[in-house]
């Protein structure tokens, strides 16, 4: 009465394989900081898209999470660059008024 170990070979092919999840950046903290210290309209929109990206990531919809994270990133970049331009214009005007 010898037993065959053929079931172990067949069983190894049915084992669940670990599929690595893609990295989806989280811009929620940056969006909150931009809203507090920089440009509120772009910061609020960034918070909305970052939260939608985080929610999609938790649900396993990585494509939608990446799209929303990219939109949040662009809103943050536009808001910060706009703020820098406004501060530079303000500083230049202030310098010319003093001279």
N, CA, C and O atoms as a DFTB+ gen file, in Angstrom:
396 C
 N C O
     1  1       0.807      -1.173       0.000
     2  2       0.000       0.000       0.000
     3  2       0.859       1.249       0.000
     4  3       1.057       1.884       1.036
     5  1       1.322       1.563      -1.069
     6  2       2.107       2.792      -1.159
     7  2       1.229       3.908      -1.700
     8  3       0.393       3.711      -2.582
     9  1       1.447       5.055      -1.150
    10  2       0.661       6.200      -1.607
    11  2       1.502       7.049      -2.547
    12  3       2.715       7.190      -2.395
    13  1       0.817       7.591      -3.498
    14  2       1.478       8.457      -4.448
    15  2       1.365       9.904      -3.972
    16  3       0.325      10.307      -3.451
    17  1       2.398      10.662      -4.143
    18  2       2.385      12.076      -3.772
    19  2       2.050      12.968      -4.958
    20  3       2.494      14.115      -5.023
    21  1       1.280      12.452      -5.880
    22  2       0.954      13.242      -7.066
    23  2       0.027      14.400      -6.730
    24  3       0.019      15.415      -7.426
    25  1      -0.755      14.250      -5.665
    26  2      -1.658      15.344      -5.302
    27  2      -0.879      16.563      -4.821
    28  3      -1.360      17.687      -4.963
    29  1       0.299      16.371      -4.262
    30  2       1.081      17.522      -3.805
    31  2       1.619      18.323      -4.986
    32  3       1.714      19.548      -4.914
    33  1       1.963      17.654      -6.044
    34  2       2.443      18.351      -7.229
    35  2       1.311      19.148      -7.851
    36  3       1.505      20.295      -8.254
    37  1       0.134      18.553      -7.932
    38  2      -1.012      19.253      -8.497
    39  2      -1.438      20.396      -7.579
    40  3      -1.915      21.426      -8.057
    41  1      -1.275      20.229      -6.293
    42  2      -1.687      21.248      -5.340
    43  2      -0.786      22.478      -5.394
    44  3      -1.249      23.589      -5.139
    45  1       0.489      22.297      -5.721
    46  2       1.389      23.449      -5.755
    47  2       1.027      24.416      -6.865
    48  3       1.280      25.614      -6.738
    49  1       0.451      23.935      -7.935
    50  2       0.075      24.849      -9.011
    51  2      -1.179      25.643      -8.662
    52  3      -1.458      26.661      -9.297
    53  1      -1.933      25.198      -7.670
    54  2      -3.159      25.897      -7.273
    55  2      -2.938      26.869      -6.133
    56  3      -3.879      27.535      -5.700
    57  1      -1.729      26.965      -5.644
    58  2      -1.474      27.879      -4.545
    59  2      -1.615      29.319      -5.043
    60  3      -1.205      29.640      -6.159
    61  1      -2.186      30.163      -4.223
    62  2      -2.321      31.564      -4.650
    63  2      -0.959      32.231      -4.769
    64  3      -0.096      32.083      -3.904
    65  1      -0.793      32.948      -5.831
    66  2       0.463      33.645      -6.053
    67  2       0.322      35.079      -5.565
    68  3      -0.724      35.710      -5.719
    69  1       1.375      35.562      -4.988
    70  2       1.364      36.938      -4.491
    71  2       1.653      37.884      -5.656
    72  3       2.732      37.851      -6.247
    73  1       0.691      38.710      -5.968
    74  2       0.861      39.694      -7.027
    75  2       1.137      41.041      -6.356
    76  3       0.312      41.526      -5.581
    77  1       2.280      41.641      -6.645
    78  2       2.585      42.910      -5.984
    79  2       1.631      44.014      -6.456
    80  3       1.318      44.124      -7.641
    81  1       1.186      44.814      -5.507
    82  2       0.289      45.914      -5.846
    83  2       1.115      47.107      -6.313
    84  3       2.191      47.365      -5.774
    85  1       0.627      47.824      -7.298
    86  2       1.381      48.982      -7.770
    87  2       1.378      50.095      -6.737
    88  3       0.436      50.235      -5.956
    89  1       2.431      50.872      -6.744
    90  2       2.540      51.989      -5.806
    91  2       1.720      53.163      -6.326
    92  3       1.959      53.657      -7.428
    93  1       0.771      53.599      -5.542
    94  2      -0.032      54.778      -5.863
    95  2       0.340      55.854      -4.859
    96  3       0.101      55.690      -3.662
    97  1       0.928      56.963      -5.327
    98  2       1.338      58.001      -4.379
    99  2       0.140      58.638      -3.693
   100  3      -0.952      58.727      -4.253
   101  1       0.377      59.073      -2.476
   102  2      -0.690      59.695      -1.707
   103  2      -0.357      61.176      -1.536
   104  3       0.583      61.532      -0.826
   105  1      -1.132      62.026      -2.190
   106  2      -0.901      63.467      -2.145
   107  2      -1.840      64.162      -1.166
   108  3      -1.990      65.382      -1.224
   109  1      -2.464      63.425      -0.284
   110  2      -3.449      64.006       0.616
   111  2      -2.808      64.993       1.598
   112  3      -3.353      66.070       1.834
   113  1      -1.672      64.637       2.161
   114  2      -0.996      65.529       3.109
   115  2      -0.557      66.808       2.407
   116  3      -0.714      67.902       2.949
   117  1      -0.004      66.672       1.198
   118  2       0.435      67.841       0.444
   119  2      -0.744      68.733       0.085
   120  3      -0.628      69.958       0.117
   121  1      -1.866      68.134      -0.254
   122  2      -3.056      68.922      -0.597
   123  2      -3.568      69.684       0.619
   124  3      -3.993      70.833       0.500
   125  1      -3.529      69.055       1.776
   126  2      -3.963      69.739       2.999
   127  2      -3.024      70.895       3.319
   128  3      -3.474      71.978       3.693
   129  1      -1.723      70.669       3.176
   130  2      -0.759      71.737       3.443
   131  2      -0.918      72.888       2.454
   132  3      -0.811      74.054       2.833
   133  1      -1.172      72.565       1.196
   134  2      -1.381      73.618       0.206
   135  2      -2.643      74.416       0.525
   136  3      -2.665      75.634       0.348
   137  1      -3.675      73.752       0.984
   138  2      -4.912      74.444       1.341
   139  2      -4.675      75.377       2.530
   140  3      -5.201      76.489       2.556
   141  1      -3.904      74.943       3.493
   142  2      -3.668      75.760       4.679
   143  2      -2.723      76.931       4.425
   144  3      -2.940      78.025       4.947
   145  1      -1.681      76.711       3.630
   146  2      -0.620      77.710       3.529
   147  2      -0.491      78.380       2.166
   148  3       0.285      79.326       2.029
   149  1      -1.206      77.935       1.181
   150  2      -0.896      78.394      -0.163
   151  2      -2.136      78.860      -0.901
   152  3      -2.570      79.999      -0.735
   153  1      -2.690      78.011      -1.692
   154  2      -3.780      78.367      -2.597
   155  2      -4.984      77.472      -2.298
   156  3      -4.979      76.283      -2.617
   157  1      -5.997      78.048      -1.692
   158  2      -7.134      77.252      -1.238
   159  2      -7.932      76.581      -2.358
   160  3      -8.258      75.403      -2.217
   161  1      -8.264      77.253      -3.452
   162  2      -9.080      76.559      -4.474
   163  2      -8.401      75.315      -5.043
   164  3      -9.029      74.264      -5.170
   165  1      -7.126      75.436      -5.381
   166  2      -6.415      74.274      -5.913
   167  2      -6.156      73.239      -4.823
   168  3      -6.143      72.040      -5.102
   169  1      -5.953      73.681      -3.598
   170  2      -5.742      72.760      -2.483
   171  2      -6.971      71.937      -2.172
   172  3      -6.874      70.737      -1.917
   173  1      -8.140      72.584      -2.192
   174  2      -9.383      71.847      -1.924
   175  2      -9.654      70.826      -3.019
   176  3     -10.033      69.688      -2.742
   177  1      -9.455      71.246      -4.270
   178  2      -9.629      70.287      -5.378
   179  2      -8.611      69.154      -5.275
   180  3      -8.924      68.005      -5.589
   181  1      -7.402      69.474      -4.840
   182  2      -6.381      68.442      -4.638
   183  2      -6.756      67.470      -3.548
   184  3      -6.506      66.270      -3.666
   185  1      -7.366      67.986      -2.468
   186  2      -7.828      67.106      -1.390
   187  2      -8.894      66.145      -1.913
   188  3      -8.878      64.958      -1.588
   189  1      -9.815      66.659      -2.718
   190  2     -10.886      65.811      -3.257
   191  2     -10.303      64.696      -4.118
   192  3     -10.663      63.531      -3.950
   193  1      -9.406      65.041      -5.038
   194  2      -8.834      64.012      -5.921
   195  2      -7.908      63.062      -5.164
   196  3      -7.860      61.873      -5.482
   197  1      -7.176      63.560      -4.175
   198  2      -6.312      62.679      -3.382
   199  2      -7.148      61.704      -2.562
   200  3      -6.782      60.537      -2.423
   201  1      -8.267      62.172      -2.020
   202  2      -9.147      61.281      -1.264
   203  2      -9.787      60.244      -2.186
   204  3      -9.939      59.083      -1.807
   205  1     -10.158      60.660      -3.387
   206  2     -10.727      59.699      -4.348
   207  2      -9.678      58.672      -4.755
   208  3     -10.005      57.501      -4.948
   209  1      -8.418      59.094      -4.887
   210  2      -7.339      58.155      -5.217
   211  2      -7.115      57.167      -4.080
   212  3      -6.924      55.975      -4.319
   213  1      -7.139      57.654      -2.859
   214  2      -6.960      56.780      -1.698
   215  2      -8.098      55.777      -1.585
   216  3      -7.872      54.609      -1.270
   217  1      -9.324      56.232      -1.842
   218  2     -10.483      55.347      -1.783
   219  2     -10.418      54.278      -2.875
   220  3     -10.699      53.108      -2.619
   221  1     -10.050      54.681      -4.088
   222  2      -9.938      53.715      -5.192
   223  2      -8.825      52.715      -4.920
   224  3      -8.954      51.539      -5.261
   225  1      -7.743      53.163      -4.314
   226  2      -6.637      52.262      -3.976
   227  2      -7.078      51.222      -2.954
   228  3      -6.731      50.047      -3.074
   229  1      -7.844      51.651      -1.944
   230  2      -8.315      50.722      -0.927
   231  2      -9.309      49.722      -1.498
   232  3      -9.412      48.604      -0.993
   233  1     -10.040      50.101      -2.538
   234  2     -10.992      49.188      -3.173
   235  2     -10.317      48.273      -4.182
   236  3     -10.946      47.340      -4.682
   237  1      -9.047      48.522      -4.491
   238  2      -8.321      47.680      -5.417
   239  2      -8.374      48.146      -6.859
   240  3      -7.880      47.447      -7.744
   241  1      -8.957      49.303      -7.122
   242  2      -9.030      49.847      -8.474
   243  2      -7.817      50.755      -8.683
   244  3      -7.899      51.971      -8.510
   245  1      -6.687      50.139      -9.058
   246  2      -5.428      50.865      -9.128
   247  2      -5.356      51.803     -10.326
   248  3      -4.675      52.827     -10.264
   249  1      -6.040      51.475     -11.407
   250  2      -6.051      52.359     -12.578
   251  2      -6.731      53.678     -12.226
   252  3      -6.189      54.744     -12.518
   253  1      -7.899      53.626     -11.609
   254  2      -8.612      54.837     -11.201
   255  2      -7.829      55.590     -10.126
   256  3      -7.812      56.821     -10.111
   257  1      -7.191      54.858      -9.242
   258  2      -6.387      55.493      -8.194
   259  2      -5.227      56.277      -8.804
   260  3      -4.932      57.389      -8.366
   261  1      -4.571      55.708      -9.806
   262  2      -3.466      56.410     -10.460
   263  2      -3.957      57.650     -11.203
   264  3      -3.295      58.687     -11.176
   265  1      -5.109      57.554     -11.863
   266  2      -5.658      58.709     -12.579
   267  2      -5.997      59.839     -11.613
   268  3      -5.670      60.996     -11.877
   269  1      -6.642      59.519     -10.506
   270  2      -7.003      60.545      -9.529
   271  2      -5.768      61.123      -8.839
   272  3      -5.723      62.320      -8.557
   273  1      -4.772      60.288      -8.565
   274  2      -3.540      60.778      -7.951
   275  2      -2.807      61.719      -8.908
   276  3      -2.228      62.716      -8.478
   277  1      -2.832      61.409     -10.186
   278  2      -2.187      62.279     -11.174
   279  2      -2.899      63.635     -11.259
   280  3      -2.247      64.673     -11.368
   281  1      -4.229      63.624     -11.209
   282  2      -4.986      64.881     -11.209
   283  2      -4.682      65.696      -9.954
   284  3      -4.528      66.915     -10.024
   285  1      -4.596      65.028      -8.813
   286  2      -4.262      65.721      -7.570
   287  2      -2.866      66.326      -7.659
   288  3      -2.640      67.449      -7.208
   289  1      -1.945      65.589      -8.233
   290  2      -0.566      66.075      -8.389
   291  2      -0.523      67.332      -9.248
   292  3       0.150      68.301      -8.897
   293  1      -1.239      67.319     -10.376
   294  2      -1.242      68.485     -11.257
   295  2      -1.893      69.680     -10.582
   296  3      -1.411      70.803     -10.731
   297  1      -2.968      69.469      -9.850
   298  2      -3.597      70.579      -9.139
   299  2      -2.652      71.169      -8.097
   300  3      -2.603      72.386      -7.918
   301  1      -1.911      70.319      -7.418
   302  2      -0.950      70.808      -6.432
   303  2       0.175      71.593      -7.086
   304  3       0.590      72.634      -6.576
   305  1       0.669      71.094      -8.217
   306  2       1.738      71.807      -8.914
   307  2       1.268      73.161      -9.442
   308  3       1.995      74.150      -9.351
   309  1       0.067      73.209      -9.987
   310  2      -0.473      74.469     -10.498
   311  2      -0.675      75.453      -9.349
   312  3      -0.337      76.630      -9.475
   313  1      -1.215      74.986      -8.248
   314  2      -1.454      75.860      -7.109
   315  2      -0.171      76.425      -6.520
   316  3      -0.097      77.618      -6.227
   317  1       0.830      75.589      -6.345
   318  2       2.091      76.042      -5.760
   319  2       2.825      76.972      -6.720
   320  3       3.346      78.006      -6.302
   321  1       2.870      76.616      -7.998
   322  2       3.562      77.483      -8.954
   323  2       2.842      78.828      -9.095
   324  3       3.496      79.863      -9.223
   325  1       1.522      78.825      -9.073
   326  2       0.782      80.080      -9.110
   327  2       1.069      80.933      -7.886
   328  3       1.200      82.153      -7.994
   329  1       1.165      80.309      -6.740
   330  2       1.480      81.030      -5.500
   331  2       2.881      81.632      -5.572
   332  3       3.089      82.771      -5.152
   333  1       3.833      80.882      -6.096
   334  2       5.203      81.388      -6.213
   335  2       5.240      82.591      -7.162
   336  3       5.918      83.580      -6.884
   337  1       4.518      82.507      -8.269
   338  2       4.479      83.627      -9.218
   339  2       3.873      84.861      -8.557
   340  3       4.399      85.963      -8.715
   341  1       2.791      84.697      -7.830
   342  2       2.146      85.832      -7.157
   343  2       3.077      86.448      -6.117
   344  3       3.157      87.673      -6.016
   345  1       3.773      85.633      -5.352
   346  2       4.712      86.153      -4.345
   347  2       5.858      86.890      -5.021
   348  3       6.284      87.940      -4.540
   349  1       6.365      86.355      -6.133
   350  2       7.449      87.038      -6.843
   351  2       6.988      88.379      -7.406
   352  3       7.716      89.367      -7.310
   353  1       5.809      88.432      -7.983
   354  2       5.279      89.698      -8.500
   355  2       5.085      90.689      -7.361
   356  3       5.403      91.871      -7.499
   357  1       4.575      90.217      -6.258
   358  2       4.385      91.085      -5.092
   359  2       5.724      91.619      -4.588
   360  3       5.835      92.799      -4.254
   361  1       6.733      90.765      -4.532
   362  2       8.056      91.185      -4.056
   363  2       8.681      92.189      -5.017
   364  3       9.298      93.158      -4.574
   365  1       8.536      91.977      -6.316
   366  2       9.083      92.913      -7.299
   367  2       8.380      94.265      -7.190
   368  3       9.035      95.307      -7.218
   369  1       7.071      94.255      -7.067
   370  2       6.339      95.515      -6.899
   371  2       6.749      96.227      -5.636
   372  3       6.887      97.450      -5.639
   373  1       6.946      95.507      -4.566
   374  2       7.372      96.096      -3.307
   375  2       8.761      96.707      -3.429
   376  3       9.013      97.787      -2.894
   377  1       9.661      96.030      -4.125
   378  2      11.016      96.553      -4.313
   379  2      10.986      97.842      -5.126
   380  3      11.684      98.798      -4.789
   381  1      10.185      97.882      -6.193
   382  2      10.114      99.082      -7.021
   383  2       9.410     100.236      -6.296
   384  3       9.708     101.397      -6.576
   385  1       8.499      99.952      -5.387
   386  2       7.862     101.000      -4.628
   387  2       8.798     101.620      -3.598
   388  3       8.700     102.810      -3.302
   389  1       9.700     100.816      -3.056
   390  2      10.646     101.303      -2.058
   391  2      11.740     102.126      -2.745
   392  3      12.196     103.124      -2.188
   393  1      12.161     101.727      -3.928
   394  2      13.228     102.463      -4.620
   395  2      12.626     103.687      -5.189
   396  3      13.322     104.479      -5.824
